[in-house]
Amino acid sequence: MAYLTNEKLTIVGAAGMIGSNMAQTALMMRLTPNICLYDPFAPALEGVAEELFHCGFEGANITFSSNIAEALTDSKYIVSSGGAARKAGMTREDLLKGNAQIAEQLGKDIRTYCPDAKHVVVVFNPADITGLITLIYSGLKPSQVTTLAALDSTRLRSELAKYFRISPDEVRNSRTYGGHGEQMAVFASTTTVKGTPLTELIGREIPQQDWDAIRQRVIQGGKNIIDLRGRSSFQSPAYLSIEMIAAAMGGPAFRWPAGVYVSTPEFNHIMMAMETSITRDGVSYKVVDGLPEEHAALKKSYEHLCAMRDEVISLGVLPPVGKWSEINPNLG
């Protein structure tokens, strides 16, 4: 079976659990034979590479380097999980300062070593903010950078399937929008369960308090994984992020919302989860419609993201919004 493309894909943070799973998933999905693994932790990186060599993938050209210039040069696609992981007791927002600085350097490195990159997916938390920072410093177009946001929507699908004791495939178009964090907006109005709109089931086949509990389990889904496994999620973000980059390579359509740079009269100068389409031409989005209470939740999520963005500005990692176009003219 042929590969989707022969262009170079660089996995940043490849020594970690998410990064190593991303590399294996990309090879199993046969996205490209030319995969470069990057991580500053050289011994673990070499170990990941050795494991992948031992898989015996046919036609694969797996390289690895702890030199960012070598890893990014000629790369057309980049997926980065290269930030600090969330630990027990931490929120995604607790990672803000350190990972914001990592995102700044990632953006600068992309600008320096692979300014012709076609698409970048940012995974490390808080992904909305780290993706925004990466976009600004990379000099890429907004259509070329996305962030992982799908995990909240897949968790909603899972929770509804468990509640109704049905196949997850019978839950359609489950969606969360806004931030990938504690302030996400969980929508009911988009979802159908066995063909019936979820909004018609709430209060009838699913009591309001049960729906409220499901929403909270979705919001706390990452914390639950940490409580169960003693570490943050790695299999699900790895798989979903590779599905995103596959769509950007011209592969199958990505089925879930993605984090995208938004510029509308109501929401602007931010990255947040919207209803998106990822193709060879990049990511596009459309304005989300919902019930009044859902729109209010989305606005609250946006305001939370703006507060984190402004905190990053106050830390000196980002300049004021009005100066972003001086760094990246594509944001003018």
C-alpha positions in Angstrom: 0.0 0.0 0.0 1.4 3.4 -1.0 2.0 6.3 1.4 -0.3 9.3 1.4 2.7 11.6 0.7 6.5 11.4 0.6 6.9 14.8 2.3 8.7 15.1 5.6 6.7 14.9 8.8 8.5 16.0 12.0 7.2 14.8 15.4 8.3 17.2 18.1 8.5 15.7 21.6 8.9 12.2 20.1 10.6 10.8 23.3 7.4 11.3 25.2 4.3 9.0 25.4 2.2 11.2 23.1 5.0 11.8 20.6 6.1 8.2 20.4 2.5 7.1 19.9 2.0 9.8 17.2 5.0 8.5 15.3 3.8 4.9 15.4 0.3 5.9 14.4 1.5 8.0 11.4 3.5 5.0 10.2 0.6 2.5 10.7 -1.7 4.9 8.8 1.0 5.1 6.1 1.0 8.9 6.0 4.6 9.3 4.8 7.7 7.2 4.9 9.8 10.2 5.8 9.3 10.8 9.5 11.8 12.6 11.7 11.6 12.3 15.5 12.8 15.2 17.6 13.3 15.6 21.3 16.0 17.2 23.4 16.2 14.1 25.6 18.5 12.1 23.4 18.7 8.7 25.1 14.9 8.3 25.3 14.6 9.6 21.7 17.0 7.0 20.4 15.0 4.3 22.3 11.8 5.4 20.6 13.6 5.3 17.2 14.9 1.8 18.0 11.5 0.6 18.9 10.1 1.9 15.6 12.9 0.3 13.6 12.0 -3.0 15.3 8.5 -2.8 14.1 9.8 -3.5 10.6 7.6 -0.9 8.8 8.1 -1.4 5.0 9.5 1.5 3.0 9.9 3.7 6.1 12.7 6.2 6.4 12.7 7.0 10.1 15.3 9.5 11.3 15.8 11.0 14.7 17.7 14.0 16.0 18.1 16.1 19.1 19.2 19.0 16.9 16.1 21.1 16.1 17.7 22.5 12.9 18.3 19.1 11.5 14.8 17.9 12.6 12.9 20.8 11.1 14.9 21.5 7.9 12.8 20.6 4.8 9.8 19.5 7.0 6.4 20.2 5.5 4.3 18.9 8.3 4.9 19.2 12.1 3.0 17.8 15.0 4.2 19.0 18.4 3.5 17.5 21.8 6.8 19.0 23.0 5.6 20.7 26.2 5.5 19.7 29.9 2.9 17.1 30.7 0.0 17.7 33.0 0.4 15.9 36.4 -2.1 15.0 39.2 -3.6 18.1 40.7 -2.8 20.3 37.8 -5.1 22.0 35.4 -4.1 22.7 31.8 -3.8 26.4 32.8 -1.2 25.5 35.4 1.2 24.7 32.5 0.8 28.2 31.0 4.1 30.0 31.5 6.5 27.2 30.8 4.7 25.8 27.8 4.1 29.3 26.5 7.9 29.8 26.3 8.3 26.4 24.6 5.7 27.5 22.0 7.4 30.7 21.4 10.7 28.9 20.6 8.8 26.4 18.4 7.3 29.1 16.4 10.7 30.8 15.9 12.3 27.5 15.0 9.7 26.9 12.3 10.2 30.3 10.9 14.0 29.8 10.8 14.3 26.2 9.6 11.1 25.3 7.7 9.2 28.5 6.7 7.6 26.6 3.8 5.9 24.2 6.2 2.4 23.4 5.0 0.7 22.5 8.3 1.4 22.5 12.0 -0.7 20.7 14.7 0.0 21.8 18.3 -1.0 19.4 21.1 0.7 20.5 24.3 -1.4 22.4 26.8 -3.0 24.8 27.2 -3.2 24.0 23.5 -5.3 27.0 22.5 -2.7 29.4 23.8 0.4 27.4 22.8 -1.0 27.1 19.3 -1.7 30.9 19.2 1.9 31.6 20.2 3.3 29.1 17.7 1.2 30.7 14.9 2.4 34.2 15.8 6.1 33.5 15.9 6.1 31.0 13.0 5.0 33.5 10.5 2.6 31.0 9.0 -0.9 31.7 7.8 -3.8 31.1 10.2 -5.0 28.4 7.9 -1.7 26.5 8.5 -1.8 26.0 12.3 -4.4 24.0 14.2 -4.6 22.7 17.8 -6.0 19.6 19.3 -9.5 20.2 20.6 -11.3 17.0 19.4 -10.6 15.1 22.6 -13.5 16.8 24.4 -15.9 16.0 21.7 -14.9 12.3 21.6 -15.3 12.2 25.4 -18.8 13.5 25.1 -19.5 10.8 22.5 -18.1 8.2 24.9 -20.1 9.4 27.9 -23.4 9.4 26.0 -22.8 6.0 24.5 -22.1 4.6 28.0 -25.2 6.3 29.5 -27.5 5.0 26.8 -25.7 1.7 26.6 -25.4 1.9 22.8 -22.6 1.8 20.3 -20.6 5.1 20.1 -21.3 5.1 16.4 -25.0 5.7 17.2 -24.0 9.0 18.8 -23.6 11.6 16.0 -22.0 15.0 15.9 -21.2 15.3 19.6 -19.5 18.6 20.0 -17.6 20.9 22.4 -16.4 24.3 21.3 -14.3 27.2 22.7 -11.4 26.3 25.0 -9.8 22.9 25.5 -10.0 23.3 29.3 -12.2 23.7 32.3 -14.2 26.4 30.6 -15.1 24.5 27.4 -18.6 24.9 26.0 -20.4 21.5 25.9 -23.1 21.6 23.2 -26.2 19.4 23.2 -28.0 21.0 20.2 -25.6 19.5 17.6 -25.9 15.9 18.9 -28.2 13.0 17.9 -28.6 9.7 19.7 -29.8 6.9 17.6 -31.2 9.6 15.2 -33.0 11.6 17.9 -31.8 15.1 18.8 -30.2 15.0 22.2 -32.1 18.2 23.2 -35.3 16.2 22.8 -34.0 13.5 25.2 -32.8 15.8 28.0 -35.6 16.0 30.6 -37.4 13.0 29.1 -35.1 10.0 28.7 -32.1 11.6 30.4 -32.9 13.8 33.5 -31.4 17.2 33.6 -29.2 16.3 36.6 -27.8 13.3 34.6 -27.0 15.5 31.6 -25.3 18.0 34.0 -23.3 15.1 35.4 -22.3 14.0 31.9 -21.1 17.5 31.1 -18.9 17.6 34.1 -17.4 14.2 33.3 -16.5 15.5 29.9 -15.0 18.7 31.3 -13.0 16.6 33.8 -12.2 13.8 31.4 -8.5 14.5 31.4 -8.4 14.6 35.2 -10.2 11.2 35.3 -7.5 9.6 33.1 -4.8 11.0 35.4 -6.7 9.6 38.4 -7.0 6.2 36.7 -3.6 5.8 35.1 -1.4 8.1 37.1 -0.5 10.1 34.1 -2.2 12.3 31.5 -3.8 11.0 28.3 -1.5 9.9 25.5 -3.2 7.4 23.3 -6.2 9.5 22.4 -4.4 12.8 21.7 -1.8 11.0 19.7 -4.3 9.3 17.4 -6.5 12.4 17.0 -3.6 14.7 16.2 -2.4 12.3 13.5 -5.9 12.2 12.0 -5.6 16.0 11.8 -2.3 16.0 10.0 -3.6 13.2 7.7 -6.4 15.5 6.6 -4.0 18.3 6.0 -2.0 15.9 3.8 -5.1 15.3 1.7 -6.2 12.2 3.5 -9.7 11.4 4.9 -11.7 14.3 6.3 -11.2 15.1 10.0 -14.5 14.4 11.8 -14.1 16.6 14.8 -13.7 20.3 15.8 -10.2 21.7 15.8 -8.6 24.7 17.4 -8.3 27.4 14.9 -7.4 31.1 14.8 -10.7 33.0 14.9 -11.5 36.4 13.6 -15.1 37.4 13.8 -16.9 40.5 15.2 -17.6 38.6 18.4 -14.5 36.3 18.8 -11.1 37.5 17.6 -7.4 37.4 18.2 -7.6 34.0 19.7 -7.4 30.3 18.9 -10.4 28.2 20.0 -12.3 25.1 18.9 -14.8 25.8 16.2 -16.6 23.7 13.5 -13.7 23.2 11.1 -12.6 21.6 7.9 -9.0 20.6 7.4 -7.8 19.9 3.8 -4.6 20.3 1.7 -5.5 24.0 1.5 -5.5 24.3 5.3 -8.1 24.8 8.0 -11.3 26.8 7.6 -14.1 27.3 10.1 -17.6 28.4 10.4 -19.4 30.3 13.1 -21.0 28.0 15.6 -24.8 28.2 16.1 -26.4 26.9 19.3 -29.0 27.4 22.0 -28.8 30.8 23.9 -27.3 29.0 26.9 -24.7 27.3 24.7 -23.8 30.6 23.1 -23.4 32.1 26.6 -21.1 29.2 27.6 -19.1 29.7 24.4 -18.7 33.4 25.1 -17.6 32.6 28.7 -15.0 30.1 27.3 -13.7 32.8 24.9 -13.4 35.3 27.7 -11.4 32.7 29.7 -9.0 32.2 26.8 -8.6 35.9 26.4 -7.7 36.2 30.0 -4.9 33.5 29.5 -3.8 35.3 26.3 -3.5 38.6 28.2 -1.6 36.8 31.0 0.9 35.6 28.4 1.2 39.2 27.1 1.8 40.4 30.7 4.6 37.8 31.0 6.3 39.2 28.0 6.0 36.0 25.9 3.7 37.8 23.4 3.5 41.5 22.5 0.2 43.4 22.7 -2.4 42.3 20.2 -1.9 45.4 18.1 1.7 44.5 17.4 1.2 40.8 16.3 1.2 41.8 12.7 4.7 43.2 13.1 5.9 39.6 13.9 3.5 37.8 11.5 2.2 39.9 8.6 -0.4 37.2 7.9 -2.3 38.4 11.1 -2.6 42.0 9.8 
